[in-house]
Amino acid sequence: MPLPRLAAVAAALTFTLGHSAAKADDQLQAKVDRIIRPLMQEQGISGMAVAVYARDHAYYFSYGVASKDDPVPVSRDTLFEIGSLSKTYTATLAALASAEGTLDLAAPAKRYHPALAGAPLGEASVLDLGAYSADCLPLQFPDTVQTAQQVVEFFRHWQPRAAAGTQRCYSNPSLGLFGDLAARAQHQPFSTLMSEGLLAKMGLQNTYLQVPADARGLYAQGYDASDRPVRVGPGPYADEAYGIKTSASDLLRYVRLYLQPEGLPPALAQATTITRQGYFQVGAMTQGLGWERYPYPVTLATLVDGNSSRLIREPQATTRLQPALPALSAAWYNKTGSTNGFGAYAAFVPAERLAIVLLANRNYPNEARVRAAFEILSGL
């Protein structure tokens, strides 16, 4: 083919591909708008950030304002509290310690926290605590437990309610102790290991436990059920269980590293596999470390039930998987997260190279988050 004609064909092909991509972007924008705008109106949400990874591209969609008093539009860099979605970061930190040989997930808690020696909970394994299956610990600490010493006394006096590995009770104290043990095994504060270790290694430059002064202008204002401004406060194991603040761009990067861990250091890549393995079976859901997974394809009804308040507030019969199930490609991995003023959700499907994150400055029902994410990803 003569060079002029070859150039013309190449130019035409480039235009066609570019036009198709632009059309696809417009269609996705319209789809997300159609789902998110009514959701915000129904739930009284003033600001949302949505990020989607599909077709090997990242797409960002921003809605509303970060604060009603200072109506700066939400952007991909706006910081949101992500509540219990932080548990996946803690799990990744612990899995990295396991991959590096500094933390034995099968070891009893008392190995790393000698103050628990002689207490029933001291015999619980690190992994069981990370999977909420060591014992039926409560969802939250009692209000009277505030200091580190009070936390230790609470654990020392805890009386077993179920045989280890037979009941899953979703619990901030359980996951918090899991993160605490991972830090003790490495002889460093948890906040240091997270902020200067894991987050830096994953290239997350807009993700924090404590938002620094130079980033506070990006920190969205949360609103509680009565529409009062609120942000998360300190508490026992806040950093470990629900302390992360991040943006749509950084959260999507984090999730994409689970989809594409090839560029990570070997131990960190291994950590993403450790967290995605299946350790306990809870109905249709398989409990990993931090992440919860379902065979893919999955129905919306299954996801809604798996993220319902029933699995958060009620004990669930669970079956220990021995050996642990391998990390799957054909699986829907997800995690919700809430504080009093924020609601978050993240999901990814490795086999489809699909991911989505939803961030809002209001705590709204998990069902609405899951439904929106499922509808957006359907057909992509």
C-alpha positions, 0 to 999 in steps of 0.5 A: 500500500502506498505510504500516503494511503497507509497514512490516511488509513492509520489516521482514519483508524485513529479517529475511529478508535478515538471516536468510539472511546469518546462515545463509550465515555459519554455512555458511561457518564450518562449511566453513572449520572442516571444512577447517582443523581437520584441516589443522592436526592433520595438519601440526602447526600450533598457530595459524592465521588465515583471512580470506575476502572473498566476497559483498562481505563480509569473514569472519575465522576464527581457530584455535589459539594464537599461542604454545605457551608463552603460549597467547593465542588467534589473532585477526584481528590476530595478526601472522604472518611471510609470507615470499615473499608479501612479494615482492608488496609489493616489486613494488607499491612498484616498480610505484608508482615506475614509475607515478610516473615515477621508475623505468623498468622497461625500464632496465638495472640499472646505471642505478640501481646504477652499481657493476654497470656492466661486469658482465653482470648490470648489463645485465639490465632491472629488470623481468626481475629482478622476474620472475626472468628476468634470469638464473638467479640462485640461490634464496638467496645463499651463506652467505658473502654477508652485507654490502652490499659482499659482495652487490655483489661477488656480483653483479659476479662472477656469470657468466650461465647463460642468455640473458635472458628464456629461463629463470625461476629463482625467486630471492631475490637477483633479487627483492631486487635488483629492490627495491633498484633501485626504492629507489635510483631514488627516492634513499631507503632501501627500508625507508623507502619501504615502511614510511612510503610504500607501507604508509601509502598502502594504509592498512595499520596492522598490517603491518611490516618490523620489529615495533615494541615496542607490537605485539610482543604480537601477534607469533605465535611460529613453529615449525620442522620440529622444532617448535622456536620460531623467527622470521626473522632478518636477511639480505641483502635480507631486507626486499625478499624476505621481511620482511613481518609482517602480520595476517589483517585487514591482509593481506585489506585489502591483497588487497581493494585489488587487487580494488577499487583504485577508491578508491586514488590514481591512481598506486597504482591503476595500480601494482596493474595493472602488477603484475598484467600478464603478462610471461612465460609459464611453462607454465600460469602467467603471471608478473606482478610478485610475483603469479602468475596462471592463467586462471579457472576453474582446476583444483586440479591446475594450481594445485598444480603451479604452486606446487610445489617444482619451480617454486621450485627448478628452472629453468623455460623461459619465454617473454617476452610482448611486449607484456605481457598486460593485467591480467585480471579472469577470473584466479586470482592467487596467491602463497605465502610461507614462513619457517622457522617460518611459512607463508602463502598469498593468492589472489584472483579479480577477476571473482568478487570473491573473495579468501582469505588463510591464515596459519600459525605453521608452515611446511607444504607449499604443496600443502596451502595451495593445496588448502585455499584452493581448497576454501574458495572453491569454490562461493562 
